[in-house]
């Protein structure tokens, strides 16, 4: 069984310099301050505010993945990307499953719990 030679060029990563970190910090700070000001000053209606905060959060997520965790800067292998995809899918399953369970419990919970408990003798 012969192994293919692994060259250094296959595992080389792009050099990370201070500019990447400073740019990431400034962009993250700008996203955070913008979201804060939108909420504090109540510039938008509730639906638009939720949409804008979601967009700002996704933008900050991308900036942090690229600038601080350096996701996507390596050429080969893309193991970081594979592990990130698996982690993201597990987190989505946990979060969406929890929301589904809470909504289901809320749907089946009586509107007046004291009356319900009194009628069923505390059961």
Secondary structure, 3 states (H helix, E strand, C coil): CCCCCCCHHHHCECCCCHHHHHHHHHHHHHHHHHHHHHHHHCCCCHHHHHHHHHHHHHHHHHHHHHHCCCCCCECCCCHHHHHHHHHHHHHHHHHHHHHHHHHHHHHHCCCCHHHHHHHCCCC
